[in-house]
Amino acid sequence: MASRSHPDAGSFRLSMLINDTRYRRVTFQIIALLLLCLAVGYLISNLLTNLSAAGLNISYDFLAEPAGYDINQRPIEYTSQSTHLRASIVGVLNTLIVAILACVTATVFGVIAGILRLSKNWLVSKIMAVYVEVFRNVPVLIWIIIIFTIMTASMPAPKAFRGANAESSMLFDMFAFTNRGVYIPAPQFANPLFENGLLNWVLVIAFLLLSFLGARALGKRASAEQASTGQRPTTWHLTLSIWVAPIGALMVIMGLYFDYPALKGFNFRGGLQIRGSLIALWIALAIYTGAFIAENVRAGILAVSRGQTEAAAALGLRPNRVMNLVILPQALRVIIPPMISHYLNITKNSSLAIAVGYMDVTGTLGGITLNQTGRAIETILLLMLFYLTISLSISAIMNVYNNSIKLKER
C-alpha cells in the first residue's frame, strides 16, 4: 500500500501515523522516546530495589558530616573538621584553578608554536615541529610525573635559604622556589568589610568582567567610526582607564596589601604557597594540549588564501601586522571549533591530579570522601554532574564566541 503525502483535509485516521509521511517520523520518535524512558525507569527501579534489599538508600546527608582529612592546596578556609561538602567545594575550586590556568597557557603555547612552525627560518620551524611531535605523542600522565619529579628532585629544600651562607636566595626577596613548591606574596585585604576571601575574589572577577565588556564596547564603537569615516580614533588611553581605574579603586577600598613569605623554622611562613603538584599538573596539561592547539593554528593559517597575505603586503603592511590583522582573524574560524574540544580535554584530564597528590574534586569527593562514607553512587553522580556542567558551560561560551567571528551570510 503506497503512503500518502498529502491526504484529504479532515480525513485523519490512526493508520496515517504510520502511512502518512507527515506523521511517520514524529510517530517513530515518540515510540523511541517512550522505549528509552521505559528502559531508564526499569534501570532506576532495579537499582532502588537492590539497594532496598541490601538495606541501603540514596542519601546526601553525609555531606554535612565532618570530613576528617586535610587538603594540602586550599584556596578557601578549610580544616579537617570541615564538612564533606566544604571539602568537595575546595576540590571543585582546585579543579577550576588548574583548568583555567592550563587553558590560558596552552592557548599561548599553541598559538606561538603554530605560527613559528610556518616560519621561514628552518631551525625555528624544525624546533617547533619537534615540540609538537614529542609532546602530543607521549601520554599526558607521563609528562605530569616527569615535571613533578624534576621539581621535587632539582629544587632546593627550604633549609637551603637559611643563614648568611645560604645555598639559595629568594628572588627579589619575594619569591622562593623550593622542592615543596613556589612561595609568592599573598594579597590580603585590610578593610574589615571584606573579610570573606571568596567574596573578595568574586568582586574582583566581576569588576574584571565589567572592564572587559566596557573595553569591548569601546572597541566596537571605534570600529564603527572607522567604518563610517575611514579613520580609527585613538582609544588606548580610554581602554587603559577602563581596565585600571575600576580595579584600582576597588583595591583601595578593600585595603589591599601583600603578605610576603619568610623562612621561619624548617619552612616558609606567610605568603601563598603554590605546591609542586599544582605546577606540575598545570605545566604538563599546558604543554601537552598546546601541541595539539599548535597544529590547529597551523591548519587555520594554511586555510587562508595566500592571496590575502600578498594583498596585505602590497599595501605596505609589515609581516607581524599582516598576521595580526589579516591572517589570524580569518584563521580563527577554522581554529576555534576544535579548540573547544581541547579545552574540554584539559578540564577532564585534570582528574589525573591524584597521581601527584593534588587534591582536585576527583581526589576529594571521588576519592577520600567516597572511601570514608561508602556512598559510591551519590559521589559518582555528583562528579558526573560537576564535569557535565563545566563541559556544557565551556561549550556554550566558546560557541557564542565562535558565532561572533564566523562569516555572516547574506
HULINCOR-V490096 format. One record per pair of residues at least 12 apart in sequence whose C-alpha atoms are under 8 Angstrom apart, sorted by sequence separation. I is the first residue (numbers start at 0). J is the second residue. D is the distance in whole Angstrom. If there is no record, write none. Layout:
# HULINCOR-V490096
i = [I & I]
j = [J & J]
d = [D & D]
This chain:
# HULINCOR-V490096
i = [67 & 68 & 77 & 115 & 116 & 155 & 258 & 350 & 6 & 66 & 67 & 221 & 257 & 308 & 365 & 5 & 65 & 66 & 67 & 75 & 113 & 311 & 364 & 365 & 3 & 4 & 65 & 66 & 74 & 112 & 2 & 3 & 4 & 65 & 66 & 70 & 73 & 218 & 1 & 2 & 3 & 4 & 65 & 66 & 217 & 308 & 365 & 2 & 64 & 65 & 74 & 307 & 308 & 364 & 63 & 64 & 74 & 307 & 62 & 63 & 66 & 73 & 157 & 62 & 63 & 72 & 155 & 156 & 157 & 217 & 361 & 61 & 62 & 154 & 155 & 156 & 157 & 360 & 154 & 155 & 156 & 303 & 154 & 214 & 153 & 151 & 152 & 300 & 303 & 151 & 214 & 300 & 303 & 150 & 151 & 213 & 214 & 302 & 150 & 300 & 210 & 211 & 299 & 302 & 210 & 299 & 299 & 296 & 299 & 207 & 210 & 298 & 299 & 298 & 295 & 296 & 206 & 207 & 295 & 347 & 206 & 295 & 203 & 295 & 346 & 203 & 292 & 343 & 292 & 291 & 343 & 342 & 343 & 288 & 339 & 339 & 288 & 339 & 193 & 192 & 284 & 190 & 335 & 336 & 190 & 189 & 190 & 284 & 188 & 189 & 284 & 336 & 188 & 189 & 335 & 187 & 188 & 189 & 187 & 188 & 186 & 187 & 280 & 332 & 186 & 187 & 186 & 187 & 185 & 186 & 280 & 332 & 184 & 185 & 331 & 332 & 184 & 185 & 184 & 280 & 183 & 184 & 276 & 183 & 182 & 276 & 276 & 277 & 276 & 185 & 175 & 182 & 184 & 185 & 173 & 174 & 184 & 185 & 173 & 183 & 184 & 182 & 183 & 182 & 183 & 182 & 183 & 181 & 182 & 180 & 181 & 180 & 181 & 180 & 181 & 179 & 180 & 179 & 180 & 178 & 180 & 161 & 160 & 157 & 158 & 157 & 158 & 157 & 157 & 75 & 75 & 151 & 150 & 147 & 147 & 150 & 147 & 147 & 146 & 147 & 144 & 143 & 146 & 143 & 146 & 143 & 143 & 142 & 143 & 139 & 139 & 142 & 139 & 134 & 135 & 134 & 135 & 135 & 134 & 135 & 132 & 131 & 130 & 131 & 131 & 131 & 108 & 108 & 112 & 105 & 106 & 109 & 110 & 113 & 114 & 97 & 101 & 105 & 109 & 113 & 117 & 100 & 101 & 104 & 105 & 108 & 109 & 112 & 113 & 116 & 105 & 107 & 108 & 109 & 110 & 111 & 113 & 114 & 97 & 98 & 101 & 102 & 105 & 106 & 109 & 110 & 113 & 114 & 97 & 101 & 105 & 109 & 113 & 104 & 108 & 109 & 106 & 110 & 105 & 109 & 72 & 72 & 147 & 144 & 140 & 144 & 143 & 140 & 102 & 102 & 101 & 98 & 98 & 95 & 98 & 94 & 97 & 94 & 94 & 93 & 94 & 93 & 94 & 92 & 93 & 90 & 91 & 92 & 90 & 91 & 89 & 90 & 89 & 90 & 88 & 90 & 87 & 90 & 90 & 87 & 86 & 87 & 86 & 83 & 72 & 83 & 71 & 72 & 71 & 70 & 66 & 61 & 59 & 57 & 58 & 57]
j = [79 & 80 & 89 & 127 & 128 & 167 & 270 & 362 & 19 & 79 & 80 & 234 & 270 & 321 & 378 & 19 & 79 & 80 & 81 & 89 & 127 & 325 & 378 & 379 & 18 & 19 & 80 & 81 & 89 & 127 & 18 & 19 & 20 & 81 & 82 & 86 & 89 & 234 & 18 & 19 & 20 & 21 & 82 & 83 & 234 & 325 & 382 & 20 & 82 & 83 & 92 & 325 & 326 & 382 & 82 & 83 & 93 & 326 & 82 & 83 & 86 & 93 & 177 & 83 & 84 & 93 & 176 & 177 & 178 & 238 & 382 & 83 & 84 & 176 & 177 & 178 & 179 & 382 & 177 & 178 & 179 & 326 & 178 & 238 & 178 & 177 & 178 & 326 & 329 & 178 & 241 & 327 & 330 & 178 & 179 & 241 & 242 & 330 & 180 & 330 & 241 & 242 & 330 & 333 & 242 & 331 & 332 & 330 & 333 & 242 & 245 & 333 & 334 & 334 & 333 & 334 & 245 & 246 & 334 & 386 & 246 & 337 & 246 & 338 & 390 & 249 & 338 & 390 & 341 & 341 & 393 & 393 & 394 & 341 & 393 & 394 & 345 & 397 & 253 & 253 & 345 & 252 & 397 & 398 & 253 & 253 & 254 & 348 & 253 & 254 & 349 & 401 & 254 & 255 & 401 & 254 & 255 & 256 & 255 & 256 & 255 & 256 & 349 & 401 & 256 & 257 & 257 & 258 & 257 & 258 & 352 & 404 & 257 & 258 & 404 & 405 & 258 & 259 & 259 & 355 & 259 & 260 & 352 & 260 & 260 & 355 & 356 & 357 & 357 & 269 & 260 & 267 & 269 & 270 & 259 & 260 & 270 & 271 & 260 & 270 & 271 & 270 & 271 & 271 & 272 & 272 & 273 & 272 & 273 & 272 & 273 & 273 & 274 & 274 & 275 & 274 & 275 & 275 & 276 & 275 & 278 & 262 & 262 & 262 & 265 & 265 & 266 & 266 & 267 & 196 & 197 & 275 & 275 & 275 & 276 & 279 & 278 & 279 & 279 & 280 & 279 & 279 & 282 & 280 & 283 & 282 & 283 & 283 & 284 & 283 & 284 & 287 & 287 & 286 & 287 & 287 & 288 & 290 & 290 & 291 & 290 & 290 & 290 & 291 & 293 & 294 & 285 & 286 & 290 & 284 & 285 & 288 & 289 & 292 & 293 & 277 & 281 & 285 & 289 & 293 & 297 & 281 & 282 & 285 & 286 & 289 & 290 & 293 & 294 & 297 & 287 & 289 & 290 & 291 & 292 & 293 & 295 & 296 & 280 & 281 & 284 & 285 & 288 & 289 & 292 & 293 & 296 & 297 & 281 & 285 & 289 & 293 & 297 & 289 & 293 & 294 & 292 & 296 & 292 & 296 & 273 & 274 & 355 & 354 & 351 & 355 & 355 & 354 & 342 & 345 & 345 & 345 & 346 & 346 & 349 & 346 & 349 & 349 & 350 & 358 & 359 & 359 & 360 & 359 & 360 & 358 & 359 & 360 & 359 & 360 & 359 & 360 & 360 & 361 & 360 & 362 & 360 & 363 & 364 & 363 & 363 & 364 & 364 & 364 & 357 & 368 & 357 & 358 & 358 & 358 & 368 & 372 & 377 & 376 & 377 & 377]
d = [5 & 8 & 8 & 7 & 6 & 7 & 5 & 8 & 8 & 6 & 6 & 8 & 8 & 7 & 6 & 8 & 7 & 6 & 7 & 7 & 8 & 7 & 6 & 7 & 7 & 6 & 5 & 6 & 7 & 6 & 5 & 5 & 5 & 5 & 5 & 8 & 6 & 8 & 8 & 6 & 7 & 7 & 4 & 5 & 8 & 7 & 7 & 7 & 5 & 6 & 7 & 7 & 7 & 7 & 5 & 6 & 7 & 7 & 6 & 6 & 7 & 8 & 6 & 5 & 6 & 8 & 7 & 5 & 8 & 7 & 7 & 7 & 5 & 7 & 5 & 5 & 8 & 8 & 5 & 6 & 7 & 7 & 5 & 6 & 7 & 8 & 7 & 6 & 7 & 4 & 6 & 7 & 6 & 6 & 7 & 7 & 8 & 7 & 8 & 5 & 6 & 7 & 4 & 8 & 5 & 7 & 8 & 7 & 5 & 7 & 8 & 8 & 5 & 8 & 8 & 6 & 7 & 7 & 6 & 7 & 6 & 7 & 7 & 8 & 8 & 8 & 7 & 6 & 7 & 8 & 7 & 8 & 8 & 7 & 7 & 6 & 7 & 6 & 6 & 8 & 6 & 7 & 8 & 8 & 5 & 7 & 5 & 8 & 6 & 5 & 8 & 7 & 5 & 6 & 6 & 8 & 5 & 7 & 6 & 6 & 7 & 5 & 7 & 7 & 6 & 6 & 5 & 7 & 5 & 6 & 6 & 7 & 6 & 5 & 8 & 6 & 5 & 7 & 5 & 8 & 7 & 6 & 8 & 7 & 6 & 6 & 6 & 6 & 5 & 8 & 8 & 8 & 8 & 4 & 6 & 8 & 5 & 5 & 7 & 6 & 6 & 6 & 5 & 6 & 7 & 5 & 8 & 6 & 6 & 6 & 5 & 5 & 6 & 4 & 7 & 6 & 4 & 6 & 8 & 7 & 8 & 7 & 7 & 7 & 6 & 7 & 7 & 6 & 7 & 7 & 7 & 7 & 7 & 6 & 6 & 8 & 8 & 5 & 5 & 8 & 8 & 6 & 8 & 6 & 7 & 8 & 5 & 6 & 8 & 7 & 7 & 8 & 6 & 7 & 6 & 5 & 7 & 6 & 6 & 6 & 8 & 5 & 7 & 7 & 7 & 8 & 7 & 7 & 8 & 7 & 8 & 8 & 8 & 7 & 8 & 7 & 5 & 4 & 4 & 4 & 7 & 7 & 7 & 6 & 6 & 5 & 6 & 5 & 6 & 7 & 8 & 8 & 8 & 7 & 7 & 7 & 7 & 7 & 7 & 8 & 6 & 7 & 6 & 6 & 5 & 6 & 5 & 6 & 6 & 5 & 4 & 4 & 5 & 8 & 7 & 8 & 7 & 6 & 8 & 7 & 8 & 7 & 7 & 8 & 7 & 7 & 8 & 8 & 6 & 7 & 7 & 6 & 5 & 8 & 7 & 8 & 7 & 7 & 8 & 7 & 5 & 5 & 6 & 8 & 7 & 6 & 6 & 8 & 4 & 5 & 8 & 4 & 8 & 7 & 8 & 7 & 6 & 6 & 7 & 6 & 6 & 5 & 7 & 8 & 7 & 7 & 8 & 7 & 7 & 7 & 7 & 7 & 7 & 8 & 7 & 7]
